[in-house]
Amino acid sequence: MPARPFPFPLSIGTDICRTARIHKLISRPAVEGQKQSPLLHFMNRFLTFREQNDFWKKFGTIPNVADKKFDAITMHLAGRWAAKEAVIKAVGYRQVKLMDVEILRSRGPNGVGGVFALIRDTPGSPTPTEESRSAPTAVAMESTGTIRKVKINPRMQDEPFHSEKEESLEEAYGELEGQIAKVSISHDTGYATAVCLAADQPMEGDVGGEAAARMP
């Protein structure tokens, strides 16, 4: 009797990221002539504008490398990197790159909920798009040297920025276009790990969810 196929159209991906690797990338001395700091340069490589806006709301300002807050930033970015890689491994029906995935946070009953992944229909961008034109971009402001004149930028807050009212997902992120996937991020000394559970989208020719019956 042949083996029975897995009964649900789901795929799993997992990844682990060494935090020391991230710390080295974001704390190295700035290169002469480089317009962006190492931290912003790294964030610009794999975080969309919405994700960067979440980052500044959470951390507020860039601390000194020796500050404990910098360790928290390192862990946060390592977790996001691992989560995106886990999503890429879980999605088998299309080629997915880092900017095709957004790791966002849901709004729970007490305000902040758990994280989830959005597999975008179109690639994301580290700069504002039509979906997020109203928010400032720290990268652009720093590159032009005018960031200290922008008081509404979350970077300039002494404490992490928090909205006075509870925001819905639509209010926080605008319209979300893409496929939602489940993500779990965990941290331990020196490492960040992530697991993704994603839908196995029907391929061309599948009818009525026959993707679930395909052999792995």
Secondary structure, 3 states (H helix, E strand, C coil): CCCCCCCCCEEEEEEEEEHHHHHHHHHCCCCCCCCCCHHHHHHHHHCCHHHHHHHHHHHCCCCCCCCHHHHHHHHHHHHHHHHHHHHHHHCCCCCCCHHHEEEEEEEECCEEEEEEEEEECCCCCCCCCHHHCCCCCHHHHHHHCCHHHCCCCHHHCCCCCCCCCCCCHHHHHCCCCEEEEEEEEEEECCEEEEEEEEECCCCCCCCCCHHHHCCC
